[in-house]
Amino acid sequence: MRNIPSEVVYGKPRGDINQRCTDSISSKFIELMASEKAKCLSVKLDGKNYSIWRFHFQYFVEGKGLWDYVDGSEPQPAAIQVKEAAQRKDNNAKVISWILGSVDTSIGIPIRGLQTAKDMWEYLEKSIQDYYAGFMNMWTEYEFVIMRKITTACCLRALKDINDERKVMQFLMKLRSDYEIVRANSLNRGTLPTMDVVLWELLREETRIATQATLERKTELDSVFIAK
């Protein structure tokens, strides 16, 4: 197998400005993680508070004038704009450090392989935590409407037990096809698992899927190197 030339980084020539802009794995990025950590939000995404976290994070980044790097509207610099390209790379790394610094470790692990703030943001918008937070908000409103009509304690307990099972069923049935394994395993058990157990298994599967995708991308890059 041919050795990878020193001027080739992540499958593209070092002169490729676009790739250099999206490469967030660098010593400067590590320094930014340390220096920007203190600036991160007091509201930390824990999987159940996506809506409030998103609100605070968006205003925080907009206040720094860097929201374009999150929503993808920041234009890619031309190859000749070396200074602009370097600045864009630094800004991207800065926003990434804010994202990673404002989420729990379990949520940050699956997104560490993503190279742009935009990719991380889009992942979080469609992640299990986001789905869980939205589902629980709607279910809480639903339970409030149902429970307020019940006046006796025994009926409340009985209805709550029924609603707990119904909640898990509805949560499982509305999952994306990516999580069919978890859904099938949960529904085929003798006793339906609790919501906490289902959420834990989904987060584990989400991490596995993200890790597999990262390994597949690495394999594709290695194949490109070998072909060259």
Summary of the structure (lengths in Angstrom):
residues: 228
radius of gyration: 22.1
end to end distance: 9.7
largest distance: 76.6
contacts: 602
relative contact order: 0.11
helix: 69%
strand: 3%
